[in-house]
Amino acid sequence: MTRDKIACLGAGRMGRGIAAVFAYAGHSVAIVDFKPRSAEDFARVGSEAIEEVRGTLRMLAQLGMFDEKAVDLIAGRVTVVPELEAASAFSSSPVIFEGVPEVLDLKRDALARASKLAAPDSIIASTTSTILVDDLSGAIERPQRFLNAHWLNPAYLVPLVEVSPGKHTAPEVTRKLNALLESVGKVPVVCAASPGYIVPRIQALAMNEAARMVEEGVATPEDLDKAIKYGFGFRFAVLGLLEFIDWGGGDILYYASRYLTQALGNERYAAPEIIERNMKEGRIGLKTGRGFLNYENLDLDAYRRERLKAFAAMLGQLGLVKPPVLPE
């Protein structure tokens, strides 16, 4: 599907961000504005959308990602299409990303109309951050070609896309969409249709806990954010959360969770059953060769060195590497 035409249903922020990603990767992109508008109003919206795409590209160029001279060429791959021309745009696009506002009835209506206009084998992906895929799939003609692709903002920078197939989604559709996303530099992960997907569910807990600690007077907002940037975020930019459990040992998390639950008097710190079950089965992590991940055939010394090397590189990016103090 490389360099095939891409359609974005909705001329809002998400559609514009996705358009910038695919235009950058060499695709022509049609942003379809499904709202009935006067010619004057459509011209305004179209101009705003193209200018935002151009502005995004200009910013990326100024950040050193490419030569700013190419901005107009790349932005020229994006067009904004009115409702009357939607049939042509959708029927000629192998992949359609829906990005209308997060209102169930609004999305279902837009998806139903788009699926009638799309080619029979076009993949249709919602980008909803709150609505489950199977709450939308009933509006789609041939729901086997429908799934969710949750982009994290800003879509043009964050590599992750959470891909959530529904109960009707054909496996080949998921495979093709993942391949397309990888071809434009994204990192897709497949997750079940569950409220909050992966990242929003984890970050909601973390953000609420940080706010709660400010409320309790544990630390100032400034110090809490320093702790997140230089401790929490530093670690998890290199190690995944489950990989980190394995790195230290699931037994450490188990006992730390018991202590926090008792000391703070709140069950929200209790470890899930899988932590205790892994301990009973000897799946503690690096020290036993198995945890959430399998390390049995891994050169552990080389693995540790690579992870530590990545940590050291991050110190350099943060400007925190200082030369050793040596005798004069």
Buried (B, 14 or more C-beta within 10 A) or exposed (E): BEEEBBBBBBBBBBBBBBBBBBBBBEBBBBBBBBEEBEEEEBEEBBEEBBEBBBBBBBBBBEEEEEEEEEBEEBBEBBBBBBBEBBBEBBEBBBBBBBBBEEEEEEBBBBBBBBBEBBEEEBBBBBBBBEBBBBBBBEBBBBBBBBBBBBBBEEBBBBEBBBBBBBEBBBEEBBEBBBEBBEBBEBEBBBBEBEEBBBBBEEEEEEEEEBEEBEEEEEBEEEEBEEBBEBEEEBBBEBBEEEBBBBBBBBBEBBEEBEEBBEEEEEEEBEBEEEBBEBBEEEBBBBBBBBBBBEBEEEEEEEEEEEBEEEEEEBEEEEEEEEEEEEEE
